[in-house]
Amino acid sequence: IGEDVYSRHIWLNSNETERLVLSAAVRAIAEENGEPVVPEDIMARVQLSSEKIDPKTILVALEQLAEQNILAKSSYRFYFPSIMTGNWIAAHYPLGK
């Protein structure tokens, strides 16, 4: 239950762009078999959605999410430090829903 509360708190306190980026990150990471992904992978998933967001805006959101430790970054590849958060987002807010 604790992880659900934490994940819900993250979602509710994220702005619309951050939410889209989180859902796109979940999709991109899943398509890479759980491996960290580069920003371009996430941007490609955002572009496949109905949303048209400037790539710079996506990069800013990625950096903000990393600063908040919602996403982690290593060698400019992003991943969820808590797999449970990624799983919660995938279950509740998959990209395109």
Secondary structure, DSSP 8 states (H G I E B T S, - for coil): -HHHHHHHHHHHTS-HHHHHHHHHHHHHHHHTTT--B-HHHHHHHHHHSS----HHHHHHHHHHHHHTTSSEEETTEEE-SSHHHHHHHHHHS-TT-
